[in-house]
Amino acid sequence: MKRKIKDYYRYILYNIFKFIILITPKFIAKQILIFIAYLANRFNKEHLHIANVNLDLVYGDSISKEKKDEIIFTSYKSLLFNLYEFVENQHISKEKLISKAKIENEEVILNAIKDNRKIIYITAHYGGWEIALPYVALKYGKLAVVNRKMDNPYINDMYERARDRNNITMLEKKSAAKGMLKAFKEKKAVALVIDQHMKNGIEIQFFDKKVMATDATARLGLKFDAVIIPIFCVMNDFRDYTLKVGDMIDCKNINFKTEDHIKELTQMQSDLIEKQILEYPHLWFWQHKRWKKYYKNLYDRNKYEQ
């Protein structure tokens, strides 16, 4: 009962925040979000520590502490801008949402659709991720997106309604396999965000370090001879994005180098995310425990600082 009351109060607080954001002029809202990002960067010690651990794992001493601090702050700012997008995108037209972004390499998607291929989109918590999938769903057809349910049922229901409004069907992770099969039968594309730690994934390399990653896209792609299309939404500024469509991976025309096709294809996808992060590192969400399985002790602040 206490949990239910807490969830409801958090839902009310979220709606107050949403109301304030929506009635505030855009140029003022931007400054408010930047200030909140500054506060988070200054006082959210736990996630600041996680981000520093991740940057040390990726860059070591090859970039300065000042550069790492700049990346972390901009990553927080990107997160807050994404929260704004989530709120605003529930209340604007399809045309206004699409107008926020330019798209590069669109012909990759158009050719896959023209050839009647089954499509799996992959992306990451990178740049304007709250624009990427709604943009694709509204412009190129319905999407089934694999996602973990939020702990707060009130906010989760609102989240699912918002996604449905933007042509997106949410698939719970626990039953994602059946959901993705059903989506293909219904002529929908499938989309997954694949840059986070997976408890029951497979081991691959990410920035030359072991991580656990989902193999669902590889299994699905190989089973159905689908095409895997990477999409990354580069944040140019507040409410200004460039959607970068990468070259497709055609699962029926891959020259595999090993016998473990699932692992090799999963590694290919991870390499694409790694390359994009290196291009604009400040746009990735560094505040999650990506290397948790093999570097768990580093995420303990006391052990890390010894």
TAQUIRA-V896804 format. One record per residue. N is the residue number from 0. RES is the residue in one small letter. SS is DSSP state (H for helix, E for strand, C for the rest). OMEGA is omega as a letter, one per 40 degrees, with the letter a starting at -180 (NA if undefined). NEAR is the number of other ideal C-beta (glycine too) atoms within 12 Angstrom. Layout:
# TAQUIRA-V896804
n: [N/N]
res: [RES/RES]
ss: [SS/SS]
omega: [OMEGA/OMEGA]
near: [NEAR/NEAR]
This chain:
# TAQUIRA-V896804
n: [0/1/2/3/4/5/6/7/8/9/10/11/12/13/14/15/16/17/18/19/20/21/22/23/24/25/26/27/28/29/30/31/32/33/34/35/36/37/38/39/40/41/42/43/44/45/46/47/48/49/50/51/52/53/54/55/56/57/58/59/60/61/62/63/64/65/66/67/68/69/70/71/72/73/74/75/76/77/78/79/80/81/82/83/84/85/86/87/88/89/90/91/92/93/94/95/96/97/98/99/100/101/102/103/104/105/106/107/108/109/110/111/112/113/114/115/116/117/118/119/120/121/122/123/124/125/126/127/128/129/130/131/132/133/134/135/136/137/138/139/140/141/142/143/144/145/146/147/148/149/150/151/152/153/154/155/156/157/158/159/160/161/162/163/164/165/166/167/168/169/170/171/172/173/174/175/176/177/178/179/180/181/182/183/184/185/186/187/188/189/190/191/192/193/194/195/196/197/198/199/200/201/202/203/204/205/206/207/208/209/210/211/212/213/214/215/216/217/218/219/220/221/222/223/224/225/226/227/228/229/230/231/232/233/234/235/236/237/238/239/240/241/242/243/244/245/246/247/248/249/250/251/252/253/254/255/256/257/258/259/260/261/262/263/264/265/266/267/268/269/270/271/272/273/274/275/276/277/278/279/280/281/282/283/284/285/286/287/288/289/290/291/292/293/294/295/296/297/298/299/300/301/302/303/304/305]
res: [m/k/r/k/i/k/d/y/y/r/y/i/l/y/n/i/f/k/f/i/i/l/i/t/p/k/f/i/a/k/q/i/l/i/f/i/a/y/l/a/n/r/f/n/k/e/h/l/h/i/a/n/v/n/l/d/l/v/y/g/d/s/i/s/k/e/k/k/d/e/i/i/f/t/s/y/k/s/l/l/f/n/l/y/e/f/v/e/n/q/h/i/s/k/e/k/l/i/s/k/a/k/i/e/n/e/e/v/i/l/n/a/i/k/d/n/r/k/i/i/y/i/t/a/h/y/g/g/w/e/i/a/l/p/y/v/a/l/k/y/g/k/l/a/v/v/n/r/k/m/d/n/p/y/i/n/d/m/y/e/r/a/r/d/r/n/n/i/t/m/l/e/k/k/s/a/a/k/g/m/l/k/a/f/k/e/k/k/a/v/a/l/v/i/d/q/h/m/k/n/g/i/e/i/q/f/f/d/k/k/v/m/a/t/d/a/t/a/r/l/g/l/k/f/d/a/v/i/i/p/i/f/c/v/m/n/d/f/r/d/y/t/l/k/v/g/d/m/i/d/c/k/n/i/n/f/k/t/e/d/h/i/k/e/l/t/q/m/q/s/d/l/i/e/k/q/i/l/e/y/p/h/l/w/f/w/q/h/k/r/w/k/k/y/y/k/n/l/y/d/r/n/k/y/e/q]
ss: [C/H/H/H/H/H/H/H/H/H/H/H/H/H/H/H/H/H/H/H/H/H/H/C/C/H/H/H/H/H/H/H/H/H/H/H/H/H/H/H/H/H/H/C/H/H/H/H/H/H/H/H/H/H/H/H/H/H/H/C/C/C/C/C/H/H/H/H/H/H/H/H/H/H/H/H/H/H/H/H/H/H/H/H/H/H/H/H/C/C/C/C/C/H/H/H/H/H/H/C/E/E/E/E/C/C/H/H/H/H/H/H/H/H/C/C/C/C/E/E/E/E/E/C/C/E/E/C/H/H/H/H/H/H/H/H/H/H/H/H/C/C/E/E/E/E/E/C/C/C/C/C/H/H/H/H/H/H/H/H/H/H/H/H/H/C/C/E/E/E/E/E/H/H/H/H/H/H/H/H/H/H/H/H/H/C/C/C/E/E/E/E/E/C/C/C/C/C/C/C/C/E/E/E/E/E/C/C/E/E/E/E/E/C/C/H/H/H/H/H/H/H/H/H/C/C/E/E/E/E/E/E/E/E/E/E/E/C/C/E/E/E/E/E/E/C/C/C/E/E/C/C/C/C/C/C/C/C/C/C/H/H/H/H/H/H/H/H/H/H/H/H/H/H/H/H/H/H/H/C/H/H/H/E/C/C/C/C/C/C/C/C/C/C/C/H/H/H/H/C/H/H/H/H/C/C]
omega: [i/i/a/i/i/i/a/i/i/i/i/i/i/a/i/i/a/a/a/a/a/a/a/i/a/a/i/i/i/a/i/a/i/i/i/i/i/i/i/i/a/a/i/a/a/a/i/i/i/a/i/i/a/i/i/i/a/a/a/i/a/i/a/i/i/i/i/i/i/i/a/a/a/i/i/i/i/i/a/i/i/i/i/i/i/a/a/a/i/a/a/a/i/a/a/i/a/a/a/a/i/a/i/i/a/a/i/i/a/i/i/i/a/a/i/i/i/a/i/i/i/i/a/i/a/i/a/a/i/i/a/a/i/i/a/a/a/a/a/i/a/a/i/a/i/a/i/i/i/a/a/a/i/i/i/i/i/i/a/i/i/i/i/i/a/i/a/i/a/i/i/a/a/a/a/a/i/a/i/i/i/a/i/i/i/i/i/i/i/i/i/i/a/a/a/i/i/a/a/a/i/a/i/i/i/a/i/i/i/i/i/a/i/i/a/a/i/a/a/a/a/a/a/a/a/i/i/a/i/i/i/a/a/i/i/i/i/i/a/a/i/i/a/i/a/i/a/i/a/a/i/a/i/i/a/a/a/i/a/a/a/a/a/i/i/i/i/a/i/i/i/i/i/a/a/i/i/a/i/a/a/a/i/i/a/a/i/a/a/a/a/a/a/a/a/a/a/a/i/a/a/a/a/a/i/NA]
near: [7/8/13/14/13/17/22/19/17/22/24/18/17/25/19/15/24/25/14/19/29/20/15/19/12/20/13/16/27/23/19/24/32/25/18/26/32/20/17/26/30/16/13/22/15/18/26/28/24/31/37/29/34/39/35/27/28/29/24/16/11/15/19/13/16/11/18/29/22/20/34/37/29/29/39/35/34/42/37/34/40/33/28/38/38/33/31/32/41/28/20/24/16/17/11/20/33/25/19/35/37/20/27/19/21/24/17/30/35/20/20/31/23/13/18/15/28/35/46/45/50/46/44/41/32/43/42/45/43/39/45/47/45/43/42/44/36/29/30/32/26/27/42/39/41/37/30/22/19/23/15/22/18/24/27/22/18/25/29/23/18/30/31/20/23/37/28/34/30/33/31/20/25/13/18/31/24/18/28/37/22/17/34/28/14/17/17/29/39/48/46/47/35/47/39/34/29/32/15/15/30/29/24/36/22/38/29/16/26/23/35/30/40/36/32/37/45/35/27/40/38/30/23/24/22/36/36/44/43/40/49/43/41/32/36/21/21/28/27/21/36/27/40/37/37/29/21/34/37/25/31/21/15/24/12/19/12/14/8/17/24/29/26/26/39/38/31/37/42/41/25/33/41/30/23/31/32/21/19/24/31/30/37/41/38/41/31/26/30/41/34/26/25/21/26/18/17/26/29/17/17/10/13/20/14/8]
